[in-house]
Amino acid sequence: MTPDVLMSVHNLRWTRSDRIILDVPAFSIRPNEVIALIGANGAGKSSLLKMLALLEKPDSGEIYFKHAPVTGRPLAIRRRMAMVFQEPLLLSGSVFKNVAQGLVFRGLPRSEIAHRVHAALNDFGIAHLARRNQKHLSGGEAQRVSLARAMVIEPEILFLDEPFAALDLPTRQALAEDIGRVIRQREISAVFVTHNAEELSLFTDRICIMEKGMLIQEGSPEEIFNRPASRVAARLVGVENSLSGIIHGPADRQGYQKVQVGPHQWVVPGPALRPGTPVDLYVRPEAVLPATDSHSTNTFTGKIAKTISLSSQYKLVIECGFPVTILVSKGTHALTDVKPGREFRFHVPAERVHVVEK
C-alpha cells in the first residue's frame, strides 16, 4: 500500500439473496482527492459509498483507513468522516442547531461551536438563515444546511450520495461550485455518487465508472470523457456517437488506419490493429464539425433525421448509413438550415476519434 493513500479497500465483496451487489478487488482514496462514482441505477455506487462510510459491512474483504484495518473500531473512524444524502435529513429546530449538532455531541466549548458553525454557514452562503427553523427552508437551502453540518466537524473524508438529484438546474450548478470551492479550501478528500459527472468535472480529480457492482473504468475527467473504454462508459459520460466498424488495411507511417463503418471509410489514429479486427469508434457530439471545402478525410454527407433545440445549440442526428449526433451553434445556423430531411455535410477530426478493439 502506497504511503499517500488515505483509505482503501481490498477484495471487497457483498451479496444479497445470491445477487452480487459489490465485487471490488481494489479501490483507494488519496488525501485531498475528489472522486466521482458514476453508473446506471443498481450499478453499486451507493453501496460502495456506504461501505466506505462504514455504514454497511462486506461479506468479505478488508477496508483500511490510513493503512490500518477498520475492523473492530468503525465508530472511531466514522467520527473522522461525514456523509450527505440526496434528501436533507434535518432535526427540528433552527439552522444553527442543526449545524452545531455534531460539535455538541463531541463536547466542544460553546464559543468554539459558535465560531465553527458561523464559519460553515458562511462557506455555503447561509449565515443569514442561522435562526430560521428548518421547516421553512427551500430544497436548496436545506441541502446547504446538510453540507454545512457535514463540514463543521472538519472531516478528513466527505461522502456525498447524489446531493444535487432533487434540485433544479440553477441550484445544482451553484451548489456544485460552492462544494468544489469549500472542499479545495479545506483540503479534504471527497467521494461523490452522481448521475452527471460533468457537473463535477471542474473540481473532480478522478471519475470511476461502475457496472453490476464492479469498477469498469477510472481516470481523469479528460480521459473518461474523451476515451471511454466501453459503450456503457460512453453512454454515461455523454459520448453519443458509438459506431461499430472493421479495420481496413494496415496502419500508415503516421500510425493512422482506415475503418469501414457502414458504407463509409474513416481514418482513425492508432493503436495499430490487424486488418479485419472489429472495433468501436467513440466520438463526442461536440467533436463533430460542420464541413467546409477544406475538409477531406472523415467528411460525410447525410440527411438530418432529428433536430432538438437546446439553449444555445441545436442537436442534430444525421443519418448517413449510420447515425451521427452533432451539436451546432444557433448563432451560426438558422432553424431553416437544420430542419429534418435537409442534407448536412460534417467532418470529424481523426484525433477526436477514440478506437477500442472489441
Secondary structure, 3 states (H helix, E strand, C coil): CCCCCCEEEEEEEEEECCEEEEEEEEEEECCCCEEEEECCCCCCHHHHHHHHCCCCCCCEEEEEECCEECCCCHHHHHCCEEEECCCCCCCCCEHHHHHHHHHHHCCCCHHHHHHHHHHHHHHCCCHHHCCCEHHHCCHHHHHHHHHHHHHCCCCCEEEEECCCCCCCHHHHHHHHHHHHHHHHHHCCEEEEECCCHHHHCCCCCEEEEEECCEEEEEECHHHHHHCCCCHHHHHHCCCCEEEEEEEECCCCCCCCEEEEECCEEEEECCCCCCCCCEEEEEECHHHCEECCCCCCCCEEEEEEEEEEECCCEEEEEEECCCEEEEEEECCCCCHHHHCCCCEEEEECCHHHCEEEEC
